Amino acid sequence: MIYKTKVFICVLLCGICGGMISAQAQLQVPASYALIKRVVPGYEKNFIVQPLSENEAKDVFEVEGAKGKIVLRGNNGIAVASALYYYLTEYAHCQITWNGTNLNLPVKLPIPAQKVHKTTPYQYRYYLNYCTYSYSMSWWDWKRWEKEIDWMALHGINMPLAITGQEYVWDKVYKGMGFSSKDMQDFFTGPAYFGWFYMGNIDKWDGPLPASWITSHRDLQIKILQRERELGIKPVLPAFTGHVPASFKTHFPNAKLKQTNWNNGFADTYILDSEDPLFAEIGKKFIQEQTRVYGTDHLYSADTFNENEPPSNDPKFLSELSARVYDGMKGADPKAVWVMQGWLFFSDRKFWQNEQIKALLNAVPDDHMIVLDLNTDYEPIWKRTEAFYGKPWIWNMLHNYGGNNSLFGRIEAVATQPAQALNDPKSGRMVGIGLTMEAIEQTPVLYELMTQHTWQNKPIDLDQWLPEYLFNRYGVKSKDALDAWQTLRGTVFNGKDIRDGAESIITGRPTLDSAAIWTRTRLNYNRKDLLPAWDKMVAAIPACKQSSGFNYDLVDVTRQVLANYGRPMQLKWIKAYHDKDEKAFDKYTAEYLNLITDMDRLLATRKDFMLGPWIADARNWGATPAEKALYEKNARNLITLWGDANSPLHEYSCRQWSGLLNDFYKVRWRKFFDLLKGSIKTGKEPDFKQFDKSISNWEWQWVNSSKVYPIVPTGGSAAVAKQLYEKYRTNMDKDLK
């Protein structure tokens, strides 16, 4: 009742003093108070929320002190949340990330001495990727989603991809057209693979999908969308791009279907030709049903030919196809805006020349399409397409592929390039910035840095920003920690040479080579050059060890150094093997396996790096033992083989996680060493082809097995990191070149 009275008074005063306040902004005030209570419980009475008028074209917030209170103003809930985070970072020196949070607020909060007024230059701040929903978010419940929506709001995100519960809509639409439950079971994948099912790459794999999942995630999506809209977030919902069940040809024998294959070891999928009258009919049915259940903000994601080449490069064909996809949206929603991932222009640039790109884009009215330049920090497509030929477009950081654990990033590019593009006359209609990573919950520094752009139009000065970031993160000022990060800035985060973070040979399928399939071990720096960062992080332990963010970073840097050390240790046992020196081989292979054991023990100190929570969260969705087993298999498979025993994608989503290192990677290496030792003893060449076959069968058995892994960390991060530093650091000086 107190908060309702406050809201009425604030709205009344703002209506008198600041121009007309929209009804939407007024309604978001209670949601803003609720967010403050969730983020800083016990401090909510120190804040006053006031809506701002919407006279300005883009989002705006203010922070001000008044009579011992902190006043947060915004034209919507996102702006108010951003005002709160601005206060927390700039005045209270706090920070909220996936991997460590510092909310050590004083009893008496500091009061701003003067008003701060910020307007964003970006209409849209986009978030997520279809792959994120699989690699990171497969098993999220409402509690985890609630936390993420708050994170979005605090960081100014106002345009997230929202595809949870899509399978419910498809089930309703196709069953309404006469398809059976069996037809749909042969269509839906298991939950871990929805990202690629939604993009039309695969059907059925790792299912069948239980009915309980379909209804529970319908309910979850309703809660997600309700909360997002309460805060002023405008979610991007999916649209129809032609993906249909394999049984479609049975129900509609005259339909024009294209049989396509993703070429990654999976069966064909079927795409309904956009020329077929059923295409527009289904597209309309889908959006109508989706709107009935989930509502709409008129933003629709649709990606044609994701990692599948079109049947023709004729511009006329591509233009007509694009127009029909848009017409399918417009038929159900005249206000529809097509949000297109520009990944195809990057991944298949040989096909998508300027003429083809222009034909695809120009078939849709400019104000009814937004293009996501998906990987701008690595290769800005806008520069070779005349800024997407007049379409509104968004500058994005992709950064992470597959959820791999690797310290990596283009920190200088992320700090400078968005603002440079914004102020470039050639950038056309650049309307936003975004985050399009394949996975999250890692490398928080890049995400704090990227979202810093939301409320400024100039490049970020890293010399000023990085010390402030560390103070907010660690809660103390430490010269050792800052020195460590200056080394990280010039090594792992220098962004040179490679597209994405390198993996460790430790997580690759065993080999005598320097790399294995999907295990790219080339670094963008010399291994030895990273060691000073480790030295300084260990030196910073006494000052910073109480900080959750510091302990995460200490583990991550230690993990990276040890992961890098795997290669020089590998070279030792390879030499011993070639020399047929059994004693040296035993010594160096034992040391290699001990390195994996030590990494597992280190990673067990942080929940961020543990296998147990991933599997436990998957099993928690199961309503029966069979469902729990299915979800555990999905969870195990995605991060190891990805497909079946013969999957060409094995290790694409490898994780350096406690539990996985000991029970999966180390076991594989031990089996490989047994093979090599047998060769040394007998003098016969090992049968590597037979080994690969046997190890893939063993991997498939692991995927289909079940084991309870810890979900609570064990040991102290600082203590274990220091022990490993003392064990390995001296030898690294002579082993690392």
MARVEXBA-785894 format. One line per field, with one value per residue (C-alpha): residue in three letters; chain; x, y negated, z negated. Coordinates in pm, whole numbers, plus 50000, padded with zeros to 5 digits. Example, Ala and Ser with C-alpha at 12.3 -4.5 7.8 and 13.67 -1.06 7.14 Angstrom:
% MARVEXBA-785894
resn: ALA,SER
chain: A,A
px: 51230,51367
py: 50450,50106
pz: 49220,49286
//
This chain:
% MARVEXBA-785894
resn: MET,ILE,TYR,LYS,THR,LYS,VAL,PHE,ILE,CYS,VAL,LEU,LEU,CYS,GLY,ILE,CYS,GLY,GLY,MET,ILE,SER,ALA,GLN,ALA,GLN,LEU,GLN,VAL,PRO,ALA,SER,TYR,ALA,LEU,ILE,LYS,ARG,VAL,VAL,PRO,GLY,TYR,GLU,LYS,ASN,PHE,ILE,VAL,GLN,PRO,LEU,SER,GLU,ASN,GLU,ALA,LYS,ASP,VAL,PHE,GLU,VAL,GLU,GLY,ALA,LYS,GLY,LYS,ILE,VAL,LEU,ARG,GLY,ASN,ASN,GLY,ILE,ALA,VAL,ALA,SER,ALA,LEU,TYR,TYR,TYR,LEU,THR,GLU,TYR,ALA,HIS,CYS,GLN,ILE,THR,TRP,ASN,GLY,THR,ASN,LEU,ASN,LEU,PRO,VAL,LYS,LEU,PRO,ILE,PRO,ALA,GLN,LYS,VAL,HIS,LYS,THR,THR,PRO,TYR,GLN,TYR,ARG,TYR,TYR,LEU,ASN,TYR,CYS,THR,TYR,SER,TYR,SER,MET,SER,TRP,TRP,ASP,TRP,LYS,ARG,TRP,GLU,LYS,GLU,ILE,ASP,TRP,MET,ALA,LEU,HIS,GLY,ILE,ASN,MET,PRO,LEU,ALA,ILE,THR,GLY,GLN,GLU,TYR,VAL,TRP,ASP,LYS,VAL,TYR,LYS,GLY,MET,GLY,PHE,SER,SER,LYS,ASP,MET,GLN,ASP,PHE,PHE,THR,GLY,PRO,ALA,TYR,PHE,GLY,TRP,PHE,TYR,MET,GLY,ASN,ILE,ASP,LYS,TRP,ASP,GLY,PRO,LEU,PRO,ALA,SER,TRP,ILE,THR,SER,HIS,ARG,ASP,LEU,GLN,ILE,LYS,ILE,LEU,GLN,ARG,GLU,ARG,GLU,LEU,GLY,ILE,LYS,PRO,VAL,LEU,PRO,ALA,PHE,THR,GLY,HIS,VAL,PRO,ALA,SER,PHE,LYS,THR,HIS,PHE,PRO,ASN,ALA,LYS,LEU,LYS,GLN,THR,ASN,TRP,ASN,ASN,GLY,PHE,ALA,ASP,THR,TYR,ILE,LEU,ASP,SER,GLU,ASP,PRO,LEU,PHE,ALA,GLU,ILE,GLY,LYS,LYS,PHE,ILE,GLN,GLU,GLN,THR,ARG,VAL,TYR,GLY,THR,ASP,HIS,LEU,TYR,SER,ALA,ASP,THR,PHE,ASN,GLU,ASN,GLU,PRO,PRO,SER,ASN,ASP,PRO,LYS,PHE,LEU,SER,GLU,LEU,SER,ALA,ARG,VAL,TYR,ASP,GLY,MET,LYS,GLY,ALA,ASP,PRO,LYS,ALA,VAL,TRP,VAL,MET,GLN,GLY,TRP,LEU,PHE,PHE,SER,ASP,ARG,LYS,PHE,TRP,GLN,ASN,GLU,GLN,ILE,LYS,ALA,LEU,LEU,ASN,ALA,VAL,PRO,ASP,ASP,HIS,MET,ILE,VAL,LEU,ASP,LEU,ASN,THR,ASP,TYR,GLU,PRO,ILE,TRP,LYS,ARG,THR,GLU,ALA,PHE,TYR,GLY,LYS,PRO,TRP,ILE,TRP,ASN,MET,LEU,HIS,ASN,TYR,GLY,GLY,ASN,ASN,SER,LEU,PHE,GLY,ARG,ILE,GLU,ALA,VAL,ALA,THR,GLN,PRO,ALA,GLN,ALA,LEU,ASN,ASP,PRO,LYS,SER,GLY,ARG,MET,VAL,GLY,ILE,GLY,LEU,THR,MET,GLU,ALA,ILE,GLU,GLN,THR,PRO,VAL,LEU,TYR,GLU,LEU,MET,THR,GLN,HIS,THR,TRP,GLN,ASN,LYS,PRO,ILE,ASP,LEU,ASP,GLN,TRP,LEU,PRO,GLU,TYR,LEU,PHE,ASN,ARG,TYR,GLY,VAL,LYS,SER,LYS,ASP,ALA,LEU,ASP,ALA,TRP,GLN,THR,LEU,ARG,GLY,THR,VAL,PHE,ASN,GLY,LYS,ASP,ILE,ARG,ASP,GLY,ALA,GLU,SER,ILE,ILE,THR,GLY,ARG,PRO,THR,LEU,ASP,SER,ALA,ALA,ILE,TRP,THR,ARG,THR,ARG,LEU,ASN,TYR,ASN,ARG,LYS,ASP,LEU,LEU,PRO,ALA,TRP,ASP,LYS,MET,VAL,ALA,ALA,ILE,PRO,ALA,CYS,LYS,GLN,SER,SER,GLY,PHE,ASN,TYR,ASP,LEU,VAL,ASP,VAL,THR,ARG,GLN,VAL,LEU,ALA,ASN,TYR,GLY,ARG,PRO,MET,GLN,LEU,LYS,TRP,ILE,LYS,ALA,TYR,HIS,ASP,LYS,ASP,GLU,LYS,ALA,PHE,ASP,LYS,TYR,THR,ALA,GLU,TYR,LEU,ASN,LEU,ILE,THR,ASP,MET,ASP,ARG,LEU,LEU,ALA,THR,ARG,LYS,ASP,PHE,MET,LEU,GLY,PRO,TRP,ILE,ALA,ASP,ALA,ARG,ASN,TRP,GLY,ALA,THR,PRO,ALA,GLU,LYS,ALA,LEU,TYR,GLU,LYS,ASN,ALA,ARG,ASN,LEU,ILE,THR,LEU,TRP,GLY,ASP,ALA,ASN,SER,PRO,LEU,HIS,GLU,TYR,SER,CYS,ARG,GLN,TRP,SER,GLY,LEU,LEU,ASN,ASP,PHE,TYR,LYS,VAL,ARG,TRP,ARG,LYS,PHE,PHE,ASP,LEU,LEU,LYS,GLY,SER,ILE,LYS,THR,GLY,LYS,GLU,PRO,ASP,PHE,LYS,GLN,PHE,ASP,LYS,SER,ILE,SER,ASN,TRP,GLU,TRP,GLN,TRP,VAL,ASN,SER,SER,LYS,VAL,TYR,PRO,ILE,VAL,PRO,THR,GLY,GLY,SER,ALA,ALA,VAL,ALA,LYS,GLN,LEU,TYR,GLU,LYS,TYR,ARG,THR,ASN,MET,ASP,LYS,ASP,LEU,LYS
chain: A,A,A,A,A,A,A,A,A,A,A,A,A,A,A,A,A,A,A,A,A,A,A,A,A,A,A,A,A,A,A,A,A,A,A,A,A,A,A,A,A,A,A,A,A,A,A,A,A,A,A,A,A,A,A,A,A,A,A,A,A,A,A,A,A,A,A,A,A,A,A,A,A,A,A,A,A,A,A,A,A,A,A,A,A,A,A,A,A,A,A,A,A,A,A,A,A,A,A,A,A,A,A,A,A,A,A,A,A,A,A,A,A,A,A,A,A,A,A,A,A,A,A,A,A,A,A,A,A,A,A,A,A,A,A,A,A,A,A,A,A,A,A,A,A,A,A,A,A,A,A,A,A,A,A,A,A,A,A,A,A,A,A,A,A,A,A,A,A,A,A,A,A,A,A,A,A,A,A,A,A,A,A,A,A,A,A,A,A,A,A,A,A,A,A,A,A,A,A,A,A,A,A,A,A,A,A,A,A,A,A,A,A,A,A,A,A,A,A,A,A,A,A,A,A,A,A,A,A,A,A,A,A,A,A,A,A,A,A,A,A,A,A,A,A,A,A,A,A,A,A,A,A,A,A,A,A,A,A,A,A,A,A,A,A,A,A,A,A,A,A,A,A,A,A,A,A,A,A,A,A,A,A,A,A,A,A,A,A,A,A,A,A,A,A,A,A,A,A,A,A,A,A,A,A,A,A,A,A,A,A,A,A,A,A,A,A,A,A,A,A,A,A,A,A,A,A,A,A,A,A,A,A,A,A,A,A,A,A,A,A,A,A,A,A,A,A,A,A,A,A,A,A,A,A,A,A,A,A,A,A,A,A,A,A,A,A,A,A,A,A,A,A,A,A,A,A,A,A,A,A,A,A,A,A,A,A,A,A,A,A,A,A,A,A,A,A,A,A,A,A,A,A,A,A,A,A,A,A,A,A,A,A,A,A,A,A,A,A,A,A,A,A,A,A,A,A,A,A,A,A,A,A,A,A,A,A,A,A,A,A,A,A,A,A,A,A,A,A,A,A,A,A,A,A,A,A,A,A,A,A,A,A,A,A,A,A,A,A,A,A,A,A,A,A,A,A,A,A,A,A,A,A,A,A,A,A,A,A,A,A,A,A,A,A,A,A,A,A,A,A,A,A,A,A,A,A,A,A,A,A,A,A,A,A,A,A,A,A,A,A,A,A,A,A,A,A,A,A,A,A,A,A,A,A,A,A,A,A,A,A,A,A,A,A,A,A,A,A,A,A,A,A,A,A,A,A,A,A,A,A,A,A,A,A,A,A,A,A,A,A,A,A,A,A,A,A,A,A,A,A,A,A,A,A,A,A,A,A,A,A,A,A,A,A,A,A,A,A,A,A,A,A,A,A,A,A,A,A,A,A,A,A,A,A,A,A,A,A,A,A,A,A,A,A,A,A,A,A,A,A,A,A,A,A,A,A,A,A,A,A,A,A,A,A,A,A,A,A,A,A,A,A,A,A,A,A,A,A,A,A,A,A,A,A,A,A,A,A,A,A,A,A,A,A,A,A,A,A,A,A,A,A,A,A,A,A,A,A,A,A,A,A,A,A,A,A,A,A,A,A,A,A,A,A,A,A,A,A,A,A,A,A,A,A,A,A,A,A,A,A,A,A,A,A,A,A,A,A,A,A,A,A,A,A,A,A
px: 50000,50290,50449,50114,50079,50437,50368,50055,50235,50538,50318,50115,50426,50594,50277,50272,50644,50779,50514,50278,50368,50255,50025,50288,50558,50320,50244,50615,50680,50558,50769,51070,51018,50990,51318,51495,51371,51503,51841,51920,51686,51658,51757,51445,51319,51624,51504,51227,51114,50969,50864,50994,50791,50849,50924,51267,51288,51519,51537,51650,51723,51816,51976,51948,51962,51665,51612,51836,51684,51814,51570,51570,51383,51327,51088,51032,51133,51454,51566,51489,51680,51972,51957,51979,52281,52445,52402,52532,52844,52927,52836,52836,53111,52917,52879,52640,52762,52693,53030,53061,52857,52968,52677,52860,52654,52716,52439,52402,52393,52587,52357,52435,52538,52392,52154,52286,52097,52170,52012,52097,52196,52064,51695,51755,51984,51956,52035,52073,52120,51927,52234,52236,51905,52076,52436,52349,51974,51841,51752,51667,51370,51176,51414,51708,51507,51396,51759,51850,51566,51684,52037,51899,51714,52009,52231,51986,51876,51537,51515,51590,51519,51238,51189,51109,50784,50788,50723,50382,50276,50399,50217,49890,49926,50020,49775,49508,49602,49553,49900,49918,50118,50348,50405,50509,50731,50919,50951,51059,51414,51517,51537,51915,51883,51600,51835,51897,51545,51412,51652,51541,51871,51755,51442,51365,51719,51748,51372,51089,50990,50756,50417,50497,50785,50559,50305,50556,50754,50441,50376,50739,50732,50416,50596,50910,50719,50501,50803,50992,50698,50635,50982,50943,51138,51011,51084,51153,50931,50982,50806,50758,51040,50913,51039,50778,50757,50879,50521,50408,50441,50196,49935,49986,50119,50102,50298,50620,50887,51262,51465,51775,52062,52274,52576,52668,52563,52189,51895,51734,51483,51197,51135,50805,50861,50750,50567,50330,50000,50036,50341,50143,49861,50089,50286,49963,49834,50163,50169,49799,49835,50155,49990,49690,49913,50210,50100,50324,50548,50551,50916,50972,51286,51311,51628,51612,51883,52074,52394,52202,52264,51959,51875,51940,52152,51922,51847,51489,51437,51587,51386,51058,51140,51215,50896,50688,50846,50762,50412,50357,50426,50232,49927,49883,50035,50042,50287,50533,50906,51134,51448,51705,52026,52293,52492,52437,52622,52923,52916,52850,53004,53091,52719,52600,52760,52636,52378,52223,52224,52065,51791,51708,51692,51533,51221,51108,51009,51293,51092,50977,51317,51610,51934,52163,52527,52595,52973,53063,53369,53534,53398,53164,52932,52785,53107,53074,52698,52658,52522,52274,52140,51935,51791,51807,52082,52242,52614,52675,52949,52934,53245,53170,53110,52970,53011,53380,53580,53850,53982,53945,53808,53868,53867,54001,53752,53460,53569,53593,53417,53045,53080,53305,53039,52764,52949,53055,52851,52871,52701,52355,52071,52263,51988,52137,52401,52372,52514,52477,52711,52639,52674,52689,52798,53166,53413,53199,53442,53344,52973,53010,53223,52983,52676,52866,52804,52429,52436,52719,52809,53187,53449,53533,53874,54004,54277,54002,53734,53937,54051,53691,53562,53808,53729,53358,53424,53671,53557,53917,54187,54476,54780,54863,54517,54533,54878,54740,54459,54694,54871,54537,54445,54756,54736,54408,54198,54409,54171,54442,54477,54193,53814,53721,53876,54114,54047,54302,54442,54329,53964,54036,53988,54328,54587,54958,54886,54864,54489,54186,53859,53681,53973,54153,54458,54618,54644,54656,54956,55262,55187,55471,55339,55031,55234,55280,54902,54899,55185,54997,54661,54823,54998,54658,54504,54559,54388,54110,54027,53695,53559,53346,53441,53811,53789,53615,53882,54163,54024,53971,54325,54471,54254,54373,54741,54709,54501,54773,55037,54872,55042,55408,55337,55192,55513,55713,55523,55504,55884,55913,55674,55869,56195,56036,56149,55900,56027,56003,55667,55528,55663,55526,55188,55139,55220,54974,54694,54780,54746,54390,54320,54455,54243,53936,54010,54056,53733,53538,53583,53345,52991,53053,53291,53105,52928,52694,52461,52418,52302,52100,51913,51834,51703,51492,51265,51174,50831,50920,51241,51231,51205,51487,51706,51621,51714,52037,52130,52058,52275,52565,52548,52550,52876,53060,52962,52690,52533,52564,52874,52984,52911,53145,53066,53221,53398,53238,53080,53357,53365,53649,53430,53498,53353,53388,53766,53806,53535,53548,53864,54108,53961,53999,54363,54435,54294,54507,54819,54747,54738,55069,55239,55132,55294,55620,55622,55540,55704,55387,55226,54906,54580,54457,54149,54039,54109,53890,53610,53641,53670,53362,53172,53297,53190,52844,52821,52917,52647,52389,52503,52392,52583,52517,52779,52829,52631,52802,53162,53437,53759,53870,53949,54236,54394,54380,54499,54797,54884,54880,55084,55352,55342,55362,55494,55868,55861,55663,55952,56165,55886,55710,55885
py: 50000,49765,49829,49776,49437,49346,49446,49226,48923,48971,49004,48696,48482,48596,48534,48175,48103,48316,48333,48616,48957,49256,49511,49776,49584,49544,49916,50001,49813,50103,50344,50117,50119,50498,50522,50298,50522,50834,50681,50502,50656,50449,50126,50068,49793,49584,49543,49343,49429,49161,49205,48960,48829,48990,48667,48799,49048,49287,49424,49185,49205,48976,49034,48770,48730,48578,48554,48851,49072,49184,49085,49306,49175,49337,49338,49712,49996,50066,49706,49715,50042,49889,49591,49832,50010,49678,49582,49918,49908,49536,49445,49772,49944,50266,50511,50787,51054,51420,51508,51316,51037,50757,50600,50502,50191,49967,49932,49566,49535,49250,48979,48828,48464,48364,48490,48731,48739,49011,49072,49378,49329,49678,49752,50127,50330,50686,51003,51378,51625,51941,52138,51970,52137,52474,52427,52230,52209,52559,52636,52298,52274,51960,51872,51864,51680,51419,51352,51320,51081,50858,50875,50773,50478,50358,50373,50190,50484,50409,50653,51017,51321,51509,51862,52066,52259,52241,52615,52561,52334,52579,52862,52668,52553,52889,53091,52846,52943,53313,53422,53692,53709,53959,53709,53449,53692,53748,53371,53234,53283,53324,52994,52951,52935,52685,52416,52613,52751,52394,52303,52599,52790,53108,53303,53571,53610,53714,53723,53800,53477,53546,53374,53250,53044,52881,52762,52667,52452,52288,52178,52074,51862,51686,51585,51479,51258,51109,51004,50872,50661,50530,50377,50236,50510,50593,50962,51100,51402,51654,51668,51945,52006,52327,52601,52880,53238,53523,53654,53337,53514,53779,53529,53300,53513,53225,52984,52840,52961,52920,53194,53045,53163,52975,53199,53269,53632,53580,53690,53466,53201,53070,52710,52604,52399,52041,52055,52318,52159,52359,52153,51832,52026,52193,51873,51692,51975,51985,51614,51609,51901,51761,51421,51586,51761,51527,51188,50988,50684,50716,50828,51165,51369,51565,51704,51854,52102,52104,52293,52442,52307,52194,52396,52095,51781,51604,51262,51279,51613,51482,51160,51344,51590,51307,51123,51434,51494,51136,51166,51467,51246,50949,51165,51222,50897,50588,50427,50717,50634,50911,50945,51137,51291,51197,51514,51655,51357,51444,51825,51866,51554,51742,51775,51448,51193,50834,50899,51189,51003,50697,50908,51080,50756,50517,50731,50620,50259,50085,50014,50375,50542,50518,50699,50833,50800,51105,51101,50736,50723,50992,50919,50622,50723,50372,50244,50460,50421,50042,50078,50347,50135,49901,50148,50070,50287,50374,50400,50725,50900,51277,51372,51727,52041,52359,52258,52347,52225,51999,51662,51475,51154,50848,50602,50305,50362,50394,50076,49864,50003,49966,49592,49558,49727,49516,49198,49319,49149,49473,49681,49592,49683,49834,49850,50062,50277,50634,50954,51263,51514,51886,51926,51711,51743,51684,51394,51132,50849,50849,50826,50547,50362,50410,50299,49991,49853,49839,49494,49327,49242,49222,49501,49638,49547,49878,49707,49545,49815,50123,49999,49894,50234,50412,50188,50259,50629,50691,50425,50314,50142,50377,50286,50656,50730,50434,50541,50891,50748,50533,50856,51020,50720,50770,51150,51341,51033,50893,51037,51112,51395,51627,51605,51738,51876,52169,52498,52711,53032,53186,53171,53298,53660,53822,53772,53734,53410,53057,53043,53264,53207,52903,52870,52564,52511,52215,51924,51553,51505,51694,51922,51778,51425,51514,51623,51270,51243,51561,51429,51109,51277,51502,51199,51026,51308,51148,50825,50967,51316,51211,51118,51369,51204,51224,51592,51665,51473,51640,51984,51885,51752,52055,52284,52112,52135,52505,52574,52410,52618,52933,52891,52873,53163,53355,53297,53468,53796,53784,53766,54049,54257,54197,54271,54592,54483,54664,54517,54157,54235,54358,54052,53792,53956,53978,53607,53531,53723,53554,53217,53308,53424,53098,52892,53089,53016,52646,52619,52801,52490,52286,52378,52195,52476,52787,53059,53146,52845,52889,53248,53189,52899,53121,53405,53164,53107,53476,53576,53948,54154,54200,53827,53757,54010,53853,53505,53628,53793,53466,53278,53523,53554,53186,53115,53425,53610,53361,53634,54012,54228,54126,53756,53524,53250,53421,53169,52869,52777,52910,52775,52758,52858,53048,53397,53391,53363,53659,53888,53818,53651,53818,54164,54117,54016,54310,54548,54381,54413,54783,54818,54636,54826,55153,55035,54954,55300,55496,55275,55283,54965,54874,54910,54551,54606,54892,54679,54397,54645,54798,54461,54327,54633,54571,54204,54313,54540,54244,54030,54299,54360,54190,54064,53811,53535,53277,52956,52780,52655,52810,52649,52288,52132,51920,52205,52455,52200,52115,52483,52540,52224,52357,52697,52588,52233,52302,52577,52359,52115,52380,52572,52277,52119
pz: 50000,49920,50263,50442,50272,50370,50729,50748,50602,50833,51140,51042,50985,51305,51502,51373,51402,51686,51956,52031,51891,52092,51932,52004,51813,51519,51512,51511,51186,50964,51172,51115,50738,50748,50941,50689,50408,50587,50671,50341,50083,49768,49944,50153,49919,50005,50364,50524,50878,51101,51464,51723,52012,52350,52532,52629,52915,52733,52379,52109,51736,51450,51111,50840,50464,50282,49905,49827,50098,50437,50712,51021,51322,51660,51951,51896,51666,51858,51819,51445,51405,51595,51361,51067,51216,51295,50930,50806,51025,51015,50655,50456,50661,50702,50988,51097,51339,51408,51257,50936,50782,50551,50363,50047,49987,49686,49428,49530,49907,50073,50208,50552,50519,50855,51119,51383,51715,51975,52314,52521,52884,52961,53014,52975,52748,52874,52679,52739,53019,53101,52989,52646,52573,52609,52497,52182,52120,52195,51834,51687,51453,51360,51077,51317,51582,51330,51246,51614,51694,51409,51554,51894,51748,51540,51850,52073,52290,52446,52738,52643,52856,52677,52812,52502,52552,52933,52949,52788,53074,53337,53164,53170,53532,53683,53477,53588,53943,53874,53762,53496,53174,53350,53632,53378,53186,53512,53551,53213,53089,52727,52533,52563,52942,52979,53111,53431,53451,53445,53727,53937,53919,53741,53648,53389,53252,52885,52833,52816,52644,52350,52342,51991,52134,52392,52135,51865,52106,52239,51882,51837,52154,52038,51715,51902,52143,51872,51667,51970,52084,51732,51752,52102,52279,52628,52695,53042,53110,53392,53729,53986,54235,54392,54159,54153,54016,54238,54241,54417,54753,54630,54518,54816,55103,55351,55137,55279,55036,55042,54877,54718,54500,54249,54330,53968,53942,53904,54118,54378,54283,54496,54598,54751,55065,55013,55349,55211,55093,54770,54678,54625,54460,54204,54146,54064,53841,53650,53566,53484,53242,53096,53044,52879,52625,52588,52723,52955,52976,53357,53372,53540,53590,53914,54069,54415,54514,54186,54279,54575,54923,55125,55439,55663,55651,55893,55736,55861,55683,55359,55374,55426,55147,54904,54995,54931,54589,54493,54640,54414,54113,54244,54318,53945,53817,54043,53798,53828,53829,53952,53736,53942,53812,54066,53994,54344,54498,54281,54284,54659,54809,55129,55208,55057,55282,55286,55557,55364,55030,55187,55350,55020,54821,55067,55108,54761,54677,54495,54180,54156,54128,53887,53973,53703,53810,53598,53563,53616,53391,53606,53953,54002,54285,54291,54444,54755,54804,54798,54444,54552,54837,54622,54373,54000,53853,53520,53430,53236,53042,53094,52891,52768,52971,52821,52458,52462,52163,52296,52191,52517,52662,52874,52589,52788,53070,52829,52651,52964,53270,53180,53126,53431,53644,53490,53586,53932,54208,54406,54135,54261,54027,53737,53476,53203,53041,52920,52776,52998,52829,52866,52489,52178,51812,51890,51954,51777,51855,52225,52145,51890,52145,52435,52240,52121,52472,52415,52257,52447,52805,52770,52761,52417,52276,52140,51939,51735,51758,51661,51315,51240,51353,51121,50823,50867,50913,50633,50387,50329,50530,50592,50801,50841,50976,51216,51337,51397,51607,51811,51906,51985,52199,52412,52437,52411,52490,52773,53035,53287,53539,53436,53472,53127,52813,52846,52668,52486,52627,52299,52411,52761,52858,52789,53062,53126,53310,53177,53236,53300,53482,53332,53088,53215,52997,53173,52930,53009,52777,52656,52362,52161,52198,51992,51688,51542,51516,51307,51094,51019,50956,50698,50548,50521,50315,49970,50074,50292,50164,50009,50351,50540,50870,50787,50696,51026,51218,51022,51107,51470,51516,51338,51552,51870,51777,51692,52003,52213,52035,52168,52506,52388,52153,52447,52645,52368,52380,52760,52773,52521,52732,53054,52870,52736,52389,52167,51841,51969,52128,51796,51617,51858,51916,51538,51510,51792,51619,51289,51461,51557,51200,51062,51302,51196,50829,50903,51102,50828,50612,50832,50932,51261,51366,51247,51445,51157,51180,51558,51519,51202,51366,51663,51448,51241,51542,51562,51429,51445,51420,51800,51858,51614,51798,52135,52018,51861,52190,52374,52126,52151,52526,52620,52438,52560,52879,52982,53197,53204,53170,53520,53478,53670,53415,53111,52886,53056,52723,52499,52144,51898,51605,51287,51324,51702,51683,51449,51582,51953,52080,51841,51903,52279,52244,52014,52274,52541,52328,52278,52658,52702,52421,52579,52899,52718,52561,52878,53137,53346,53482,53300,53490,53451,53665,53445,53137,53268,53326,52981,52806,52984,52865,52512,52540,52651,52347,52125,52288,52212,51855,51536,51237,50964,50967,50690,50719,50428,50467,50256,50139,50144,50481,50350,50153,50440,50697,50478,50430,50806,50861,50627,50797,51161,51192,51174,51435,51675,51713,51879,52055,52219,52512
//
